[in-house]
Amino acid sequence: MLDGLDLDLRPFDADGAYIAGDLRRDTRGSGFSLGDRACRGLAVQPGGVALTADAAWAKLSLDRVNVALIR
C-alpha cells in the first residue's frame, strides 16, 4: 500500500531510539507517545520529514525535526 506513495522509509535503529529518548524532555508536556517520538526521531536524519495529520505536531517547534501536515 505504501509503494505508490514514493516515501523514503527508514529503519528505526539504535540512533533513532536515542534521538527518540532525547525528545522525551522536549515533548513531555505535549502528550507525545514513544511512537510519536520515534517518528519524529527518524525525521531528524538528513532529508527526513515526519508526515502527520496531527496538528499538535506542527505546533510543537523542535529545531531538529521537520514536520509536514498531510491535511
PDB file of N, CA, C and O in Angstrom:
ATOM      1  N   MET A   1       0.820  -1.185   0.000  1.00  0.00           N
ATOM      2  CA  MET A   1       0.000   0.000   0.000  1.00  0.00           C
ATOM      3  C   MET A   1       0.875   1.264   0.000  1.00  0.00           C
ATOM      4  O   MET A   1       0.492   2.274  -0.590  1.00  0.00           O
ATOM      5  N   LEU A   2       2.030   1.220   0.647  1.00  0.00           N
ATOM      6  CA  LEU A   2       2.907   2.391   0.721  1.00  0.00           C
ATOM      7  C   LEU A   2       3.739   2.597  -0.539  1.00  0.00           C
ATOM      8  O   LEU A   2       4.235   3.698  -0.781  1.00  0.00           O
ATOM      9  N   ASP A   3       3.897   1.545  -1.348  1.00  0.00           N
ATOM     10  CA  ASP A   3       4.753   1.636  -2.526  1.00  0.00           C
ATOM     11  C   ASP A   3       4.353   2.767  -3.467  1.00  0.00           C
ATOM     12  O   ASP A   3       5.228   3.414  -4.042  1.00  0.00           O
ATOM     13  N   GLY A   4       3.088   3.020  -3.637  1.00  0.00           N
ATOM     14  CA  GLY A   4       2.622   4.046  -4.556  1.00  0.00           C
ATOM     15  C   GLY A   4       2.797   5.461  -4.047  1.00  0.00           C
ATOM     16  O   GLY A   4       2.570   6.415  -4.792  1.00  0.00           O
ATOM     17  N   LEU A   5       3.194   5.618  -2.802  1.00  0.00           N
ATOM     18  CA  LEU A   5       3.323   6.957  -2.213  1.00  0.00           C
ATOM     19  C   LEU A   5       4.716   7.559  -2.373  1.00  0.00           C
ATOM     20  O   LEU A   5       4.920   8.722  -2.025  1.00  0.00           O
ATOM     21  N   ASP A   6       5.663   6.808  -2.882  1.00  0.00           N
ATOM     22  CA  ASP A   6       7.024   7.290  -3.092  1.00  0.00           C
ATOM     23  C   ASP A   6       7.610   7.902  -1.811  1.00  0.00           C
ATOM     24  O   ASP A   6       8.131   9.017  -1.823  1.00  0.00           O
ATOM     25  N   LEU A   7       7.514   7.153  -0.711  1.00  0.00           N
ATOM     26  CA  LEU A   7       8.040   7.596   0.580  1.00  0.00           C
ATOM     27  C   LEU A   7       9.448   7.050   0.795  1.00  0.00           C
ATOM     28  O   LEU A   7       9.795   5.982   0.291  1.00  0.00           O
ATOM     29  N   ASP A   8      10.241   7.786   1.539  1.00  0.00           N
ATOM     30  CA  ASP A   8      11.565   7.342   1.943  1.00  0.00           C
ATOM     31  C   ASP A   8      11.407   6.653   3.296  1.00  0.00           C
ATOM     32  O   ASP A   8      11.414   7.318   4.333  1.00  0.00           O
ATOM     33  N   LEU A   9      11.265   5.332   3.296  1.00  0.00           N
ATOM     34  CA  LEU A   9      11.079   4.578   4.528  1.00  0.00           C
ATOM     35  C   LEU A   9      12.430   4.269   5.150  1.00  0.00           C
ATOM     36  O   LEU A   9      13.363   3.860   4.458  1.00  0.00           O
ATOM     37  N   ARG A  10      12.533   4.467   6.471  1.00  0.00           N
ATOM     38  CA  ARG A  10      13.798   4.266   7.175  1.00  0.00           C
ATOM     39  C   ARG A  10      13.605   3.339   8.359  1.00  0.00           C
ATOM     40  O   ARG A  10      12.554   3.360   8.998  1.00  0.00           O
ATOM     41  N   PRO A  11      14.617   2.520   8.659  1.00  0.00           N
ATOM     42  CA  PRO A  11      14.511   1.625   9.818  1.00  0.00           C
ATOM     43  C   PRO A  11      14.670   2.409  11.123  1.00  0.00           C
ATOM     44  O   PRO A  11      15.380   3.412  11.179  1.00  0.00           O
ATOM     45  N   PHE A  12      14.005   1.938  12.151  1.00  0.00           N
ATOM     46  CA  PHE A  12      14.155   2.528  13.477  1.00  0.00           C
ATOM     47  C   PHE A  12      15.274   1.760  14.169  1.00  0.00           C
ATOM     48  O   PHE A  12      15.058   0.676  14.712  1.00  0.00           O
ATOM     49  N   ASP A  13      16.462   2.333  14.142  1.00  0.00           N
ATOM     50  CA  ASP A  13      17.645   1.672  14.680  1.00  0.00           C
ATOM     51  C   ASP A  13      18.050   2.295  16.015  1.00  0.00           C
ATOM     52  O   ASP A  13      17.304   3.086  16.592  1.00  0.00           O
ATOM     53  N   ALA A  14      19.231   1.934  16.495  1.00  0.00           N
ATOM     54  CA  ALA A  14      19.701   2.443  17.788  1.00  0.00           C
ATOM     55  C   ALA A  14      19.824   3.958  17.786  1.00  0.00           C
ATOM     56  O   ALA A  14      19.472   4.605  18.773  1.00  0.00           O
ATOM     57  N   ASP A  15      20.315   4.537  16.696  1.00  0.00           N
ATOM     58  CA  ASP A  15      20.428   6.002  16.627  1.00  0.00           C
ATOM     59  C   ASP A  15      19.060   6.661  16.769  1.00  0.00           C
ATOM     60  O   ASP A  15      18.907   7.637  17.503  1.00  0.00           O
ATOM     61  N   GLY A  16      18.074   6.126  16.066  1.00  0.00           N
ATOM     62  CA  GLY A  16      16.720   6.659  16.167  1.00  0.00           C
ATOM     63  C   GLY A  16      16.153   6.521  17.570  1.00  0.00           C
ATOM     64  O   GLY A  16      15.437   7.402  18.047  1.00  0.00           O
ATOM     65  N   ALA A  17      16.475   5.411  18.231  1.00  0.00           N
ATOM     66  CA  ALA A  17      15.995   5.190  19.598  1.00  0.00           C
ATOM     67  C   ALA A  17      16.585   6.218  20.561  1.00  0.00           C
ATOM     68  O   ALA A  17      15.880   6.724  21.434  1.00  0.00           O
ATOM     69  N   TYR A  18      17.869   6.528  20.409  1.00  0.00           N
ATOM     70  CA  TYR A  18      18.486   7.533  21.274  1.00  0.00           C
ATOM     71  C   TYR A  18      17.882   8.920  21.032  1.00  0.00           C
ATOM     72  O   TYR A  18      17.651   9.677  21.975  1.00  0.00           O
ATOM     73  N   ILE A  19      17.631   9.243  19.772  1.00  0.00           N
ATOM     74  CA  ILE A  19      17.020  10.536  19.461  1.00  0.00           C
ATOM     75  C   ILE A  19      15.618  10.607  20.042  1.00  0.00           C
ATOM     76  O   ILE A  19      15.230  11.630  20.607  1.00  0.00           O
ATOM     77  N   ALA A  20      14.852   9.524  19.908  1.00  0.00           N
ATOM     78  CA  ALA A  20      13.504   9.489  20.477  1.00  0.00           C
ATOM     79  C   ALA A  20      13.558   9.687  21.990  1.00  0.00           C
ATOM     80  O   ALA A  20      12.722  10.389  22.558  1.00  0.00           O
ATOM     81  N   GLY A  21      14.534   9.073  22.633  1.00  0.00           N
ATOM     82  CA  GLY A  21      14.698   9.250  24.074  1.00  0.00           C
ATOM     83  C   GLY A  21      15.038  10.691  24.430  1.00  0.00           C
ATOM     84  O   GLY A  21      14.526  11.235  25.409  1.00  0.00           O
ATOM     85  N   ASP A  22      15.903  11.302  23.632  1.00  0.00           N
ATOM     86  CA  ASP A  22      16.275  12.701  23.873  1.00  0.00           C
ATOM     87  C   ASP A  22      15.081  13.642  23.692  1.00  0.00           C
ATOM     88  O   ASP A  22      15.003  14.681  24.347  1.00  0.00           O
ATOM     89  N   LEU A  23      14.158  13.280  22.806  1.00  0.00           N
ATOM     90  CA  LEU A  23      12.984  14.129  22.563  1.00  0.00           C
ATOM     91  C   LEU A  23      11.988  14.091  23.723  1.00  0.00           C
ATOM     92  O   LEU A  23      11.083  14.922  23.791  1.00  0.00           O
ATOM     93  N   ARG A  24      12.151  13.133  24.632  1.00  0.00           N
ATOM     94  CA  ARG A  24      11.187  12.998  25.729  1.00  0.00           C
ATOM     95  C   ARG A  24      11.088  14.271  26.565  1.00  0.00           C
ATOM     96  O   ARG A  24       9.987  14.718  26.887  1.00  0.00           O
ATOM     97  N   ARG A  25      12.221  14.850  26.915  1.00  0.00           N
ATOM     98  CA  ARG A  25      12.172  16.051  27.769  1.00  0.00           C
ATOM     99  C   ARG A  25      11.529  17.229  27.039  1.00  0.00           C
ATOM    100  O   ARG A  25      10.870  18.060  27.664  1.00  0.00           O
ATOM    101  N   ASP A  26      11.717  17.304  25.712  1.00  0.00           N
ATOM    102  CA  ASP A  26      11.150  18.412  24.936  1.00  0.00           C
ATOM    103  C   ASP A  26       9.660  18.241  24.657  1.00  0.00           C
ATOM    104  O   ASP A  26       8.958  19.218  24.395  1.00  0.00           O
ATOM    105  N   THR A  27       9.177  17.002  24.712  1.00  0.00           N
ATOM    106  CA  THR A  27       7.777  16.735  24.355  1.00  0.00           C
ATOM    107  C   THR A  27       6.944  16.258  25.539  1.00  0.00           C
ATOM    108  O   THR A  27       5.766  15.941  25.372  1.00  0.00           O
ATOM    109  N   ARG A  28       7.527  16.203  26.714  1.00  0.00           N
ATOM    110  CA  ARG A  28       6.850  15.634  27.892  1.00  0.00           C
ATOM    111  C   ARG A  28       5.482  16.264  28.137  1.00  0.00           C
ATOM    112  O   ARG A  28       4.518  15.540  28.389  1.00  0.00           O
ATOM    113  N   GLY A  29       5.371  17.580  28.071  1.00  0.00           N
ATOM    114  CA  GLY A  29       4.113  18.257  28.356  1.00  0.00           C
ATOM    115  C   GLY A  29       3.121  18.236  27.212  1.00  0.00           C
ATOM    116  O   GLY A  29       2.006  18.740  27.355  1.00  0.00           O
ATOM    117  N   SER A  30       3.505  17.659  26.069  1.00  0.00           N
ATOM    118  CA  SER A  30       2.649  17.664  24.891  1.00  0.00           C
ATOM    119  C   SER A  30       1.872  16.368  24.700  1.00  0.00           C
ATOM    120  O   SER A  30       1.051  16.269  23.789  1.00  0.00           O
ATOM    121  N   GLY A  31       2.120  15.377  25.546  1.00  0.00           N
ATOM    122  CA  GLY A  31       1.400  14.114  25.457  1.00  0.00           C
ATOM    123  C   GLY A  31       1.885  13.199  24.333  1.00  0.00           C
ATOM    124  O   GLY A  31       1.149  12.311  23.902  1.00  0.00           O
ATOM    125  N   PHE A  32       3.099  13.401  23.861  1.00  0.00           N
ATOM    126  CA  PHE A  32       3.623  12.573  22.785  1.00  0.00           C
ATOM    127  C   PHE A  32       3.966  11.184  23.309  1.00  0.00           C
ATOM    128  O   PHE A  32       4.553  11.043  24.382  1.00  0.00           O
ATOM    129  N   SER A  33       3.599  10.171  22.553  1.00  0.00           N
ATOM    130  CA  SER A  33       3.897   8.787  22.925  1.00  0.00           C
ATOM    131  C   SER A  33       5.298   8.405  22.435  1.00  0.00           C
ATOM    132  O   SER A  33       5.954   9.180  21.739  1.00  0.00           O
ATOM    133  N   LEU A  34       5.739   7.220  22.804  1.00  0.00           N
ATOM    134  CA  LEU A  34       7.010   6.718  22.309  1.00  0.00           C
ATOM    135  C   LEU A  34       6.970   6.619  20.786  1.00  0.00           C
ATOM    136  O   LEU A  34       7.949   6.951  20.117  1.00  0.00           O
ATOM    137  N   GLY A  35       5.850   6.168  20.240  1.00  0.00           N
ATOM    138  CA  GLY A  35       5.711   6.078  18.784  1.00  0.00           C
ATOM    139  C   GLY A  35       5.825   7.437  18.114  1.00  0.00           C
ATOM    140  O   GLY A  35       6.450   7.569  17.061  1.00  0.00           O
ATOM    141  N   ASP A  36       5.217   8.449  18.727  1.00  0.00           N
ATOM    142  CA  ASP A  36       5.320   9.815  18.201  1.00  0.00           C
ATOM    143  C   ASP A  36       6.770  10.273  18.187  1.00  0.00           C
ATOM    144  O   ASP A  36       7.249  10.828  17.198  1.00  0.00           O
ATOM    145  N   ARG A  37       7.464  10.034  19.295  1.00  0.00           N
ATOM    146  CA  ARG A  37       8.860  10.454  19.387  1.00  0.00           C
ATOM    147  C   ARG A  37       9.741   9.655  18.436  1.00  0.00           C
ATOM    148  O   ARG A  37      10.709  10.187  17.894  1.00  0.00           O
ATOM    149  N   ALA A  38       9.412   8.371  18.228  1.00  0.00           N
ATOM    150  CA  ALA A  38      10.177   7.548  17.286  1.00  0.00           C
ATOM    151  C   ALA A  38      10.044   8.109  15.872  1.00  0.00           C
ATOM    152  O   ALA A  38      11.036   8.212  15.151  1.00  0.00           O
ATOM    153  N   CYS A  39       8.854   8.464  15.482  1.00  0.00           N
ATOM    154  CA  CYS A  39       8.624   9.036  14.158  1.00  0.00           C
ATOM    155  C   CYS A  39       9.375  10.351  13.999  1.00  0.00           C
ATOM    156  O   CYS A  39      10.031  10.585  12.984  1.00  0.00           O
ATOM    157  N   ARG A  40       9.274  11.190  14.994  1.00  0.00           N
ATOM    158  CA  ARG A  40       9.980  12.480  14.925  1.00  0.00           C
ATOM    159  C   ARG A  40      11.484  12.281  14.970  1.00  0.00           C
ATOM    160  O   ARG A  40      12.229  13.030  14.338  1.00  0.00           O
ATOM    161  N   GLY A  41      11.940  11.275  15.713  1.00  0.00           N
ATOM    162  CA  GLY A  41      13.371  10.990  15.769  1.00  0.00           C
ATOM    163  C   GLY A  41      13.926  10.587  14.417  1.00  0.00           C
ATOM    164  O   GLY A  41      15.045  10.965  14.070  1.00  0.00           O
ATOM    165  N   LEU A  42      13.163   9.827  13.648  1.00  0.00           N
ATOM    166  CA  LEU A  42      13.605   9.457  12.308  1.00  0.00           C
ATOM    167  C   LEU A  42      13.629  10.664  11.386  1.00  0.00           C
ATOM    168  O   LEU A  42      14.434  10.718  10.456  1.00  0.00           O
ATOM    169  N   ALA A  43      12.759  11.630  11.633  1.00  0.00           N
ATOM    170  CA  ALA A  43      12.708  12.830  10.794  1.00  0.00           C
ATOM    171  C   ALA A  43      13.917  13.737  11.015  1.00  0.00           C
ATOM    172  O   ALA A  43      14.168  14.636  10.212  1.00  0.00           O
ATOM    173  N   VAL A  44      14.659  13.515  12.083  1.00  0.00           N
ATOM    174  CA  VAL A  44      15.859  14.311  12.361  1.00  0.00           C
ATOM    175  C   VAL A  44      16.975  13.961  11.375  1.00  0.00           C
ATOM    176  O   VAL A  44      17.834  14.794  11.087  1.00  0.00           O
ATOM    177  N   GLN A  45      16.960  12.748  10.866  1.00  0.00           N
ATOM    178  CA  GLN A  45      18.004  12.318   9.944  1.00  0.00           C
ATOM    179  C   GLN A  45      18.021  13.217   8.708  1.00  0.00           C
ATOM    180  O   GLN A  45      16.987  13.769   8.332  1.00  0.00           O
ATOM    181  N   PRO A  46      19.180  13.368   8.078  1.00  0.00           N
ATOM    182  CA  PRO A  46      19.266  14.225   6.891  1.00  0.00           C
ATOM    183  C   PRO A  46      18.209  13.866   5.845  1.00  0.00           C
ATOM    184  O   PRO A  46      18.092  12.711   5.437  1.00  0.00           O
ATOM    185  N   GLY A  47      17.457  14.851   5.426  1.00  0.00           N
ATOM    186  CA  GLY A  47      16.413  14.652   4.427  1.00  0.00           C
ATOM    187  C   GLY A  47      15.127  14.078   4.978  1.00  0.00           C
ATOM    188  O   GLY A  47      14.172  13.865   4.230  1.00  0.00           O
ATOM    189  N   GLY A  48      15.087  13.821   6.289  1.00  0.00           N
ATOM    190  CA  GLY A  48      13.913  13.210   6.890  1.00  0.00           C
ATOM    191  C   GLY A  48      12.799  14.204   7.146  1.00  0.00           C
ATOM    192  O   GLY A  48      13.052  15.352   7.512  1.00  0.00           O
ATOM    193  N   VAL A  49      11.570  13.763   6.954  1.00  0.00           N
ATOM    194  CA  VAL A  49      10.384  14.570   7.231  1.00  0.00           C
ATOM    195  C   VAL A  49       9.343  13.655   7.864  1.00  0.00           C
ATOM    196  O   VAL A  49       9.076  12.569   7.349  1.00  0.00           O
ATOM    197  N   ALA A  50       8.761  14.081   8.961  1.00  0.00           N
ATOM    198  CA  ALA A  50       7.679  13.330   9.600  1.00  0.00           C
ATOM    199  C   ALA A  50       6.356  13.784   8.997  1.00  0.00           C
ATOM    200  O   ALA A  50       6.011  14.964   9.066  1.00  0.00           O
ATOM    201  N   LEU A  51       5.617  12.850   8.408  1.00  0.00           N
ATOM    202  CA  LEU A  51       4.300  13.149   7.871  1.00  0.00           C
ATOM    203  C   LEU A  51       3.259  12.842   8.932  1.00  0.00           C
ATOM    204  O   LEU A  51       3.299  11.781   9.554  1.00  0.00           O
ATOM    205  N   THR A  52       2.327  13.762   9.143  1.00  0.00           N
ATOM    206  CA  THR A  52       1.301  13.561  10.160  1.00  0.00           C
ATOM    207  C   THR A  52       0.031  14.320   9.812  1.00  0.00           C
ATOM    208  O   THR A  52       0.050  15.304   9.072  1.00  0.00           O
ATOM    209  N   ALA A  53      -1.065  13.837  10.365  1.00  0.00           N
ATOM    210  CA  ALA A  53      -2.331  14.548  10.261  1.00  0.00           C
ATOM    211  C   ALA A  53      -2.652  15.229  11.591  1.00  0.00           C
ATOM    212  O   ALA A  53      -3.706  15.848  11.734  1.00  0.00           O
ATOM    213  N   ASP A  54      -1.752  15.115  12.555  1.00  0.00           N
ATOM    214  CA  ASP A  54      -1.948  15.670  13.898  1.00  0.00           C
ATOM    215  C   ASP A  54      -1.411  17.098  13.961  1.00  0.00           C
ATOM    216  O   ASP A  54      -0.198  17.312  13.949  1.00  0.00           O
ATOM    217  N   ALA A  55      -2.308  18.065  14.027  1.00  0.00           N
ATOM    218  CA  ALA A  55      -1.911  19.476  14.024  1.00  0.00           C
ATOM    219  C   ALA A  55      -1.057  19.835  15.231  1.00  0.00           C
ATOM    220  O   ALA A  55      -0.295  20.800  15.173  1.00  0.00           O
ATOM    221  N   ALA A  56      -1.164  19.082  16.327  1.00  0.00           N
ATOM    222  CA  ALA A  56      -0.355  19.357  17.519  1.00  0.00           C
ATOM    223  C   ALA A  56       1.130  19.208  17.211  1.00  0.00           C
ATOM    224  O   ALA A  56       1.960  19.882  17.822  1.00  0.00           O
ATOM    225  N   TRP A  57       1.471  18.334  16.270  1.00  0.00           N
ATOM    226  CA  TRP A  57       2.876  18.154  15.909  1.00  0.00           C
ATOM    227  C   TRP A  57       3.450  19.427  15.314  1.00  0.00           C
ATOM    228  O   TRP A  57       4.594  19.788  15.592  1.00  0.00           O
ATOM    229  N   ALA A  58       2.668  20.100  14.503  1.00  0.00           N
ATOM    230  CA  ALA A  58       3.143  21.324  13.855  1.00  0.00           C
ATOM    231  C   ALA A  58       3.287  22.464  14.856  1.00  0.00           C
ATOM    232  O   ALA A  58       4.102  23.367  14.663  1.00  0.00           O
ATOM    233  N   LYS A  59       2.496  22.422  15.924  1.00  0.00           N
ATOM    234  CA  LYS A  59       2.544  23.480  16.935  1.00  0.00           C
ATOM    235  C   LYS A  59       3.791  23.376  17.801  1.00  0.00           C
ATOM    236  O   LYS A  59       4.270  24.384  18.320  1.00  0.00           O
ATOM    237  N   LEU A  60       4.317  22.172  17.961  1.00  0.00           N
ATOM    238  CA  LEU A  60       5.500  21.962  18.786  1.00  0.00           C
ATOM    239  C   LEU A  60       6.734  22.147  17.924  1.00  0.00           C
ATOM    240  O   LEU A  60       7.044  21.299  17.088  1.00  0.00           O
ATOM    241  N   SER A  61       7.427  23.231  18.119  1.00  0.00           N
ATOM    242  CA  SER A  61       8.595  23.555  17.305  1.00  0.00           C
ATOM    243  C   SER A  61       9.845  22.941  17.924  1.00  0.00           C
ATOM    244  O   SER A  61      10.237  23.282  19.040  1.00  0.00           O
ATOM    245  N   LEU A  62      10.455  22.038  17.186  1.00  0.00           N
ATOM    246  CA  LEU A  62      11.726  21.444  17.590  1.00  0.00           C
ATOM    247  C   LEU A  62      12.705  21.702  16.462  1.00  0.00           C
ATOM    248  O   LEU A  62      12.463  21.290  15.328  1.00  0.00           O
ATOM    249  N   ASP A  63      13.793  22.370  16.750  1.00  0.00           N
ATOM    250  CA  ASP A  63      14.741  22.786  15.728  1.00  0.00           C
ATOM    251  C   ASP A  63      15.191  21.671  14.798  1.00  0.00           C
ATOM    252  O   ASP A  63      15.368  21.888  13.600  1.00  0.00           O
ATOM    253  N   ARG A  64      15.371  20.502  15.341  1.00  0.00           N
ATOM    254  CA  ARG A  64      15.960  19.417  14.560  1.00  0.00           C
ATOM    255  C   ARG A  64      14.948  18.651  13.726  1.00  0.00           C
ATOM    256  O   ARG A  64      15.345  17.866  12.865  1.00  0.00           O
ATOM    257  N   VAL A  65      13.649  18.851  13.951  1.00  0.00           N
ATOM    258  CA  VAL A  65      12.638  17.977  13.371  1.00  0.00           C
ATOM    259  C   VAL A  65      11.839  18.688  12.285  1.00  0.00           C
ATOM    260  O   VAL A  65      11.301  19.774  12.500  1.00  0.00           O
ATOM    261  N   ASN A  66      11.772  18.052  11.107  1.00  0.00           N
ATOM    262  CA  ASN A  66      10.959  18.566  10.013  1.00  0.00           C
ATOM    263  C   ASN A  66       9.620  17.838  10.023  1.00  0.00           C
ATOM    264  O   ASN A  66       9.584  16.608  10.000  1.00  0.00           O
ATOM    265  N   VAL A  67       8.528  18.582  10.058  1.00  0.00           N
ATOM    266  CA  VAL A  67       7.181  18.019  10.099  1.00  0.00           C
ATOM    267  C   VAL A  67       6.371  18.568   8.939  1.00  0.00           C
ATOM    268  O   VAL A  67       6.434  19.760   8.639  1.00  0.00           O
ATOM    269  N   ALA A  68       5.611  17.700   8.287  1.00  0.00           N
ATOM    270  CA  ALA A  68       4.713  18.131   7.219  1.00  0.00           C
ATOM    271  C   ALA A  68       3.316  17.598   7.514  1.00  0.00           C
ATOM    272  O   ALA A  68       3.125  16.391   7.662  1.00  0.00           O
ATOM    273  N   LEU A  69       2.341  18.499   7.598  1.00  0.00           N
ATOM    274  CA  LEU A  69       0.950  18.095   7.789  1.00  0.00           C
ATOM    275  C   LEU A  69       0.394  17.580   6.468  1.00  0.00           C
ATOM    276  O   LEU A  69       0.618  18.182   5.417  1.00  0.00           O
ATOM    277  N   ILE A  70      -0.331  16.464   6.522  1.00  0.00           N
ATOM    278  CA  ILE A  70      -0.862  15.875   5.299  1.00  0.00           C
ATOM    279  C   ILE A  70      -2.319  16.261   5.046  1.00  0.00           C
ATOM    280  O   ILE A  70      -2.898  15.878   4.030  1.00  0.00           O
ATOM    281  N   ARG A  71      -2.903  17.013   5.962  1.00  0.00           N
ATOM    282  CA  ARG A  71      -4.255  17.548   5.719  1.00  0.00           C
ATOM    283  C   ARG A  71      -4.471  18.764   6.561  1.00  0.00           C
ATOM    284  O   ARG A  71      -5.542  19.368   6.509  1.00  0.00           O
TER     285      ARG A  71
END
